[in-house]
Amino acid sequence: MINLETLKQKLFIKCDLVIVFGTKFLKGSTLELLMDIDSLNIHAGVAPFYRGSDCNFWAQKDGNFGLVGVTLHKLSQNIDQGTILRQFLPTHARFEGFEFSMWVLFRSLQEITKLLITETKSSFKFRDHDPSNEIRYSLKSDFNSLTTNTFMKNTPKFEQINSSIKRRHNDNALVLESLILFD
């Protein structure tokens, strides 16, 4: 059996930074190793408001279009509760319905790329978040055809999405630090 230190040397000897995206819940020695080297997770959701699986879908389904975004945070023992480096949110909608959340993810990944080009790991400043702000913790099993079909039949329109985004801008309780807004 290979020990953790040997694994770290073999896998990450030349890595400056490891970023995880789109994985199932990591646990055991894999999570331990990734946490030990301060790996980051790209969470398609705005933590701590939405944690778990398919978070941008749930934010839209709940009518919280202003909380459709991406959180870049350190991996942690608890899903999507690591200290936050940045959060990425749109200033307005360019698309409706499902396409809106895909556009937000696409633009966020572009902004993350810019961030990683312009900043060094040693300059990263992380912040905690307040878990009491959680709106929903979702599991993959919550995301099913009945839920998605209902959502698709009631696809949100630009006015509804942009109104929610505007409310987010005006709501002092939702002021998020380390925020990157994009259009």
N, C-alpha and C positions, 0 to 999 in steps of 0.2 A: 504494500500500500504506500502510495506517495504522500508525503506530508505537505502541509500547507505552504511552508517556506519554499520547498523545492518547486511546487506548482507555480508559485508566484514568480520565481526566478525564470522558469521555463516559458511561461505564457506572457508575462508583462515586463520582461527585462528592458525592452526598448519603448515602452508606452509612456507618453507624457500624461495621457488622460484616457480613461475608459468611459464611454457613454453607452448606456443601456436604453433601448427603445423597443416597445412592442413585445415584451416578454411576458410570460406568465409570472406568478409570484415566485421570486427567487428565495431559496432557503438553504440552510445547512452550510457546508464548506464553501459552496459557490458564492453565496451571499456574504459570508464572512470574509472571503478573499477580496471581493469587490468593494466591500465597505472599508477594509483595511487600507486600500489604496485610494480612498476617497473618490470612488466612481460616481458619476452623475447619472440621473435618470431623466429622460424626456417623458413627462407625463402629459398625455393629451387630455387636459382638464385643468381647472383652476383650483389648486389645493389651497387651503383646507376645505373649501366649499364643496368640491366634488372629488371623491377619492374612489379608487377601485377601477372597474372596467367600464369602458364605453362612456366616459364621463361627459364628453361634449354632447353626445346624444341625449343624456339625461338632463343636462342643463337646458337644452333646447326643449325637450319634452316637458320640463317643469316651467317653461316660459322665461327662463333666466338667460336670455341670449347674450346679455352683458357679461355673463360668466362662462362664455365659450372661449377657450384659450388654451395655452400651454404653460406648464410649470417645469422649469429646469431646477432640479434639486439633488442633493446627495442621497444616495441609497441609504435606507434605514431598515431596522428590524420590522417596523410597521409599514404597511403599504402606503406610499405617497405621503409620508409624514417626515421625510428628511428635511434638513434645513434648506431653505430656498435661496438659489442664486439669482434667478430672474423669472419673471412671469411675462407672457406675451399675449396681448389682447388687441383686438381690432378697434379702430376709431369709428368704423361704420361697416355696414354689410355691402359686399359686392355681389353676393349670390343669395338665393333663398334656400330654405330647407336643408337637406343633406349636404348640398354643395357648399353651403355656408361654412359648416364645420370642417369640411375638407380644405377649403380655401384658407381658413384660419390655421390649420395644421401646416399647410404648404408654406404660408407666409412666415409662420413661427420658425419653421426649420431654416428658412432663409436668414432670418434674424439671428438664430443660434449660430449659424455658420459665420456670420459677420462678427458676432461676439467672440467666438473662438479664434478668429483671425486677429482681432485687435487687442484681446486681453490675454494675459498669462495666468496659468493656474495659481501662481503665488499671489496674484492681485485680486483673486476672487473674494468677495465679501458676502457671507451668507447671513440669513436671518431666520429666526424661528417663526412659526406661524401658530395661530391660536386654534387648536382642535375644536374648541367650542363653537366655531363658525361653520362647522360641517353641516351641510344641507343633506347630502346623500352619500352613502357608501354602497356602491353597486358591485354585484358579482356578475360574472359572465352568464350565469344561468338566468339572470333577470332580463337579459337581452334576448327576446324570442320573436317569432314571426307575428304574433298577435300584437305585441307592443310596437314593433316597427311598422306593421300595416296600418295601425291606428294613427301613428305619427305621419306616415306618408299620405294618408287621406286628408290630413289636416295640416299640410305643409305651411309653415309660417311664411308670411310675406315680408317684403322689405320694410314696410312701415312698422310692423310689429317688432322685427329684429332691431331696427335702428332706434325705436323708442326705448327698448330695454337697454341698449348700449348707452343712450343719452342719460337714462336714469342712473346707470352705474357711474357715469362721470359726475353726476350731481349728488350722489349718495356718499356723505362723509364716512359712513360706517364701512364702506367698501373700498376706501382708499388703500391701495396696495403699494407697499414699498418695492423697490427693485423692479419697477414696471417698465416694459418697453411696449409702447403703443405703435401700431403700424396701420397704414391705409392700403 
